[in-house]
Protein backbone atom coordinates (compact mmCIF):
# COMPACT_ATOMS: atom_id res chain seq x y z
CA UNK A 1 0.00 0.00 0.00
CA UNK A 2 1.33 3.40 -0.94
CA UNK A 3 1.95 5.94 1.85
CA UNK A 4 -0.92 8.46 1.54
CA UNK A 5 1.15 11.29 3.00
CA UNK A 6 3.70 11.12 0.16
CA UNK A 7 3.34 13.81 -2.44
CA UNK A 8 6.48 13.31 -4.50
CA UNK A 9 9.45 11.01 -4.19
CA UNK A 10 12.73 10.77 -6.07
CA UNK A 11 15.98 8.99 -5.23
CA UNK A 12 17.14 12.03 -3.25
CA UNK A 13 13.93 13.75 -2.13
CA UNK A 14 10.69 12.88 -0.39
CA UNK A 15 7.93 15.47 -0.15
CA UNK A 16 5.12 14.58 2.21
CA UNK A 17 2.26 16.27 3.95
CA UNK A 18 3.08 18.44 6.94
CA UNK A 19 1.99 17.05 10.32
CA UNK A 20 2.02 18.33 13.88
CA UNK A 21 4.87 15.87 14.53
CA UNK A 22 7.02 18.21 12.41
CA UNK A 23 6.89 21.01 14.99
CA UNK A 24 10.59 20.77 15.94
CA UNK A 25 11.74 21.08 12.32
CA UNK A 26 9.26 23.91 11.76
CA UNK A 27 10.57 25.65 14.88
CA UNK A 28 14.07 25.64 13.37
CA UNK A 29 12.77 27.75 10.49
CA UNK A 30 10.17 29.90 12.24
CA UNK A 31 12.47 30.86 15.11
CA UNK A 32 15.24 32.07 12.78
CA UNK A 33 15.11 35.89 12.42
CA UNK A 34 16.80 35.68 9.02
CA UNK A 35 14.12 33.33 7.70
CA UNK A 36 11.32 35.36 9.29
CA UNK A 37 12.60 38.81 8.32
CA UNK A 38 9.34 39.68 6.53
CA UNK A 39 7.19 38.78 9.54
CA UNK A 40 6.72 40.95 12.61
CA UNK A 41 8.25 38.29 14.85
CA UNK A 42 9.53 34.75 15.12
CA UNK A 43 7.71 31.73 16.54
CA UNK A 44 9.77 30.08 19.24
CA UNK A 45 7.50 28.06 21.52
CA UNK A 46 6.09 24.62 20.85
CA UNK A 47 2.55 26.02 21.10
CA UNK A 48 3.26 28.79 18.55
CA UNK A 49 4.71 26.29 16.11
CA UNK A 50 1.88 23.80 16.56
CA UNK A 51 -0.64 26.60 16.03
CA UNK A 52 1.20 27.66 12.86
CA UNK A 53 1.16 24.09 11.52
CA UNK A 54 -2.54 23.68 12.30
CA UNK A 55 -3.32 26.96 10.50
CA UNK A 56 -1.38 25.80 7.45
CA UNK A 57 -3.14 22.42 7.41
CA UNK A 58 -6.53 24.15 7.56
CA UNK A 59 -5.51 26.50 4.75
CA UNK A 60 -4.33 23.56 2.60
CA UNK A 61 -7.61 21.73 3.18
CA UNK A 62 -9.68 24.81 2.35
CA UNK A 63 -7.61 25.75 -0.72
CA UNK A 64 -7.59 22.21 -2.11
CA UNK A 65 -11.39 22.18 -2.12
CA UNK A 66 -11.30 25.11 -4.56
CA UNK A 67 -9.32 23.17 -7.14
Secondary structure, 3 states (H helix, E strand, C coil): CCCCCEEEECCCCEEECCCHHHHHHHHHHHCCCCCCCCCCCCCCCHHHHHHHHHHHHHHHHHHHHHC
